[in-house]
Amino acid sequence: MSRILVVEDEKDIADLIAHSLTRAGHVVETLGTGASAVAKAKAALPDVIVLDLMLPGMDGFLVCQALRSDPSTAAVPIIMLTARGEEADRIAGLELGADDYVTKPFSPRELAARVGALLRRVQRAPAPPGARIVYGPITIDAERHSVEMNGDEVKLTAKEFLLLQYLIEHRGRVLSRDLLLTDVWGYQYTGGTRTVDVHIRRLREKLPFLAGAIVTIKQFGYRLEDQ
């Protein structure tokens, strides 16, 4: 069973989410503050964190930032919940390292589907020992779920890792944003394609070699150059 940490200060909403995820077969723990969530994640790493943006004291942005800056929690998948509909707030969460976001009001079944899709892509079958993918100075170790550039390890979030792996495995092909959302995020996304753009930008920043290797196809998507 997968362990899901739900961080939501409104008890009714937290209970609704917990009920839906428990019915989907997950083990769920709920917390109401950001500080307790950071401490809990560091003590016992969950498989996914469902994180509300508007928390008392330490808000969701700060929680996400704290988790991503700590090597022990840097790769834990995060789905952010927000009552705000402005694109700027959603993009800010993605920029800080959230893997996905859901805007309130939301369907509990949709949230459960998002969690399931994220887990399926993170918890793939173990790769054969020594399975490595090399692209220029970048090396992906599929078994360790790690990335190196020029021999130095680079910390990626779960979604960044999967996006990088997908791009390299399909290098030379033009990939639409919709295709990337479907194959990497695991669902037909209706909230816009800026999610892909943000993750591409983060890959370019963390792995400078990709700045010129990932070609933007205007109004369509991306292509990773086939070296």
N, C-alpha and C positions, 0 to 999 in steps of 0.2 A: 504494500500500500504506500501511496505517496503522502508525504507530510506537508500540509498547507498551513502557513501562518497568515491569518487574517488580521489586519491592523485597521480597526474601525472604531471610532469613539461612540457612535450611535448604536446602542445595544440592539434595537430592533433590526437595524440593517445588518449588523454583525451576525445576529442569530439567523436571519434569512439566508445570508451567504453561507454560513456554516451548515445549515440544514441542506441546502442545495448541493454543496460539495461533498457532504457526508453521504448523501443519497447516490452520488456519482462514484462512491467507493474510496474516498480519500479520508485520511485522518486529519482533523482540523483543530487548530488551536486559535483562539481569538484573544487579542490584546487591544487596549484602548488608548495607549500612548505611544509616541514615537520612540522615546527613550527606552521603554521596556522592550520594544520590538528589536531595537539594535542590540541590546544586551542578550535577548533570547536567541537571535539569529547567530550571534557569535558563540553562544554556549552550545547550541544544537542546531546545526545548519538545516533549514527546511528545504524541501524540493522546489517550492514556489512561495513567494510572498505576494499576497493581495493587499495593497497598501493604499489607504485613503490619503488624499492630498491634504484635506483640511483637518488636521489633528491639533489638539491643544498643546501649547508649548512647542515641542519639536515637530514641525509639520512634515508632510510627506516628502517635500523637496529635500529637506535637511536629512531625513532618514535615508533616502536614496543616495544622497551624496556621501553620507557616512559609511554606508554599506559598500559602495563602489570604491571608496578610498582605502578600504581594509582588504589586504590580499586574501584573508580567510573567507570573506563574504563577497568578494568582487564579482564572482560569476553566478551568484544565485539569481534565478529568474524573478523578475518583479513585474507585476501587473498593477498599474496605478489606477485608482478610482478617483474621479473628480466630478464635482457638481457644476464645475465651470464649463461652459461650452466654447469659450474663446480658444482659437487655434494656438495662440501664443502660450497659453498655460499647458496645453497638451505637448507642444514642441519643447517647452522648457523641461518637462518631465522626461521626455525622450533624450534630450541633450545630457541630462544628468545620469542617464544609463538605464532608465526603465525600458523593459522589453516590449511592453504593450500598455494600452490604456483603455479604460471603459468609462464612458460619461454617464453620470446619474441623470435621470432615472434609467436603470438598466434591467434587462431580463436576467434573473438568476440562472436560467438555462443557458443563455448566451455566455455568461461569465464562466459557468462550468465547462462549456465547450471550449472557451478560450484557454482555460487552465489545462484541459485535456490535450489540446493541440500543442501547447507549449511543452508539456511533459513528454509527448510522443517524440518531439524533435530533440529534446535534451537527453532523454533516456533511451537512446538507440541501443541496439544490440552491441555488445562489446566488440571492438574491432580486433582483427587478428594481431597478435603480438608483433610489434615493430611496424605497424601500419603507419606510413608517413606520406604526406603529400608535399611536394616541393614546387614552389613557384618563385623563380628568381632567388632573392635572398631570404624568402619567407618559407618556413617549414612548419607544417601542421602535423602534430602528433595526435592521431585520432584516438589512440588508446588512452593517452593521458589527458586528452581534451585541452591541449596546450598549443601555443603558437610562439615561434621564435623568428626574429629577423636579424640576420648577421650574427647568429648565435646568442642573442640576448632575448630573454623571455619577454613577451608583450602580453599584458593582462587584457583580455577581452571579456565582455559579458557573454552570456549563453547565446543570445540572439546574434551578436556580432560574430561569434565563432561560427555559427551555423550559416550565416550569410556569406562569410569569407569562404568557407568550405564549398558552398554551393557555387559561388562565382568561379572558383578555381576549377571545380569539376566540370563546369560548363563554359570554360574560357573559349573565347573566339565567337561565341554566340551572342546575338542581341537578345537581351532579356527584358521584357516589359515589367513595369512596376507591378502590374496586376499578377503576372506570373510569379514574381518574387514573393509577393504577399501570400499567394496560394501555396507555393511550394516550401517556403521557409517559415512563414508564420502559421500556415496550416488551415487557413479559412478564407472564404471570399469576403474581402474587407470592403465595407461601404462608407467608411469615415474619411476617405481621402488617402492619398499615397505619400504624404509627407513623411510618414513613418519610415519608408524605404530611404528617402532622401537623407533623413537625419542619420540613419545607421550607415549609409554610404559615406557621409561626411566624417563620421567618427572613425571609420576604418581608414580613410585617407589620412586623418590626423594621427592616429596611433601607429599606422604603418606607412610612413611617407613614400615608400616605393610605389604604393598604389595610387598616389596622387596623379601620376601620369599614365598608370596602367589601366585604371578604370575610366573608360570613355563614356561621357554622358551623351545619350542619344536624345536630342531635343524633343520634348513633349512625348517621350515614349518610355525610355528606361536607360539601361546601361549595358556596356559590353566590356569584359575584361580581355585585354589584348592577349592573343595566343602567342607565347614566346617560343 
